[in-house]
Amino acid sequence: MKIWLSIGFALGLLSPGWAAAQEQQHIITMSGHGETHGQPDTAMLSAGVSVDAPTAAAALADANKNMQGILAALKKLGVADRDIQTRNFSVHPQYANGNGQAPRVTGYQVTNQVQVRLAEIGRLGPALDALVVAGANQINGVNFSIHDPATLLAQARTDAVTDARAKAGTFAKAAGVSLGSILSINENGNGGPRPVVFAAPMVKATSVPVALGEEAVSADVTIAWEIK
């Protein structure tokens, strides 16, 4: 009797794990990837001035004058106020070292930069040209994006599900089983636009040609099916 009780107790302890293991044998999980491409319609860039002068006040005055010209040039191009934002402003002393003496201040550097969003991609080339003419001596980080990637993302998600289903079907057929109901669908990662290298259409400009390339919008999903 004691032996029977011990075995029964042991089976009671093992049965939840055993049942879970059996349940796992009736599920197939597969990941899928989908990707679509589109031409960017928005550009973001950083532009500004960096000025050196003997005094901080003189450097600031020159930087302010140049920045006013930059802002005026952007307004002339039709860039809205909401698409221009100051992102960096700094005043730094400049030092000189020599002959073992302590560093001494020889002047000051003022930097002022704005981030510019160009909602019309065709304005990028003229904007770059106008910024340089207006006095910008720092232009950095031209980035492209798709303003509303919802349609492309929806297609990428559809393709990702199709990809996962095709893989699952292949494995199920090879194993001699069939796919049943979907138990879960999970999206993985970020499906936002990212740059890819393709033959790039050119934006014509007075002096700055711009290659747009394409943006890739991707989606990744993991799907679990019941198998029969």
N, C-alpha and C positions, 0 to 999 in steps of 0.2 A: 504494500500500500504506500509506503514511504517513497519507494522508487517511482511508482506511477505519478504521485503528486509532484515529485521533483521534475520529471519529464514534462508533465503538463505545465508546470510553472515556467520551465525553460522555453517551451513552445509559445507560451503567452508573451514572454519577453521578445522573442524573435519575430512574432507574427507582424507587428507594424512595419518593421524594416523589410520583411519578406514581401508584404503586400505592396509597399512602395516600389520595390525592385520590379515586381511583376507589372506595376502600372507603367513604369518607365519603358518597359519592353514594348508597349503599345503606342509609343509616341515617336515621331520623327521630327527633328528640328533642323531647319536649314536657313542660311543667310542668303540675301540677294542684293545685288547692286544695280542701280540705274543712273544714267548720266545723260544730260542734254546740254546743248550749247546755244548761245545767243550772243549777238553783237552788243557790246556795252553801249549804254546811252547816257551815262553820267561820269564825270571826271572830278577827282579831288586832288588838289595840289596845295603845297605850302610855299608861300612867297614872302619876301621881305627884304630888309636892308640891314647891313652891318656897317657901322661908321666908326672910325677912329679919329680922335681929336685930343689936343693937349689937356682940355678940361672936360669934366662930365657935362657941364652945361652946353659947351660947344658941340660935343658929340650928340647930345640929345636934340639940339636945335637942328642939326643937319639931318638926323634920322627922322625927325618929325616932318621936315620939309619933303624928304623923299617919300615917306609913307603917305603923305597927303596926295602926292602925285600918283602913287600906286592905287590908292582908293578911288581917285578921280578917274583913272583909266579903267578900272573895273566897272564903275558906274556907267561910264560911256559905252561899255560893251553890253550893258543891260543886265549885269549881275545884281540880283536883289540883295538888300541889306541882310536878310536872314541867311544868305549863303556866304557871308563873309564874317569870320570870327577870329579875334586876336587869340593866338595860341602860345606865343612866346615873346616876352619882353625882358631884357636884362641889361644891367650896367655893370661892367667889369673894369677894374683898374688894370693897366698894363705895366709890367715891371721890367727892369733891366738889371742884369747882374754883370759884374766885372771887377777885376783886380782884387778879388777877395773881399770886396765891400758888401755891406748889407744891401738887399734888393731895394731899389727906389722906384717910385711911381713915375712913369714917363708919359702917361696919357690914359685915356679911357676909351672903352669900346661900348657902344650901345647897339643892341640888336632888337629889332622889332619884326615879328613875323605874323602873318595872318593865314588862316586856312580858308581856301576858296573852293566852293562847290559849284561846278558848272553843270546845270541841269540840261543844257543843250550841248551835246558833245561836239557839234560843229564849231563851237566858239573856242575850243581848246587851243588850236594853232594861233589864231589871232590874239588870244589872251596871253599866251607866252611871249609873243612878239611885243605886245603893248606893255607888258610888265617890265620887260628889259628896257624898253625905250623910256618908260616912266621913272626908272632909277632902281629897280629891284636888282640887287646883286646876289641874292640867295633865292633859288627856286629848287625845291626838293620834293621828292616823293609823289610823282604823278601816278595816281591810282585810278583804275577803271572799275565800274560796277554797273549792275543792272538795277534800275530803280525799283521795278516791280517784277521779281522773278517768280511770282506765284504760278503762272501758267507753266513755265519750264519746270518748276519744282513738282507740280502735280504730275507731269509726264514722267519725270525721273522716278517718282514714287511708284507709279504704275509699272514702269519698266523693272523696278527693283522687285516688286511682288511677282511679276512674270518670271523673272530670273530665278527667284527662290522656288517657285512652283515647278519650274522646269527641272531644276536640280533634284528637288524632292521626288518628282515623278520618275526620274532616272534611277535613283537609289531604290525607290519602292519596287519598280519593275524588276530590277536586278535581284532584289531580295524575295521576289515572289509574293508581294503584298500590294495593297492598293491604298490610296490616300482617302481618309475619311474627312470628318469635319475639322475646320480650323479651330484650334484651341486658344491661340494667342498670336497677336501681331505686335511687334515692337520695332520702333524706329531707332536707329543707332546714329549717334554723331550729329554733326551740323551739316545741313544740305545747302548752305549758302553759296553764293557764287565764288569761284576762284579762277584765276587767270590760266589760260592754256595757250599753247603756241599753235597758230594756224596761219594760213595765208591771210595777211592783214590788209584790209582796205585802208586807203590813205585819206586823211583829212587835209584838204588843201589849205595852205595858209600863205601869207605874204612872205615869210622867211623861215617858218618852223613847220616842216612836214611832220605829221603825227600818225603812227601806226596803231590802229585800234585793237587788232587781234580779236579774240573771242573770250567769253567767260563760260566756265563749265559750272553747271548746277547739278549736284549729285544727291542721291538718297540711298541709304542702306537700311534694310529691314531684316528682322529675324522672325520667322514664322514657325509655329509648332502645329503639326497635324496629328490627328488620331489615325492610326493605321489599322487596316482590317486584313 
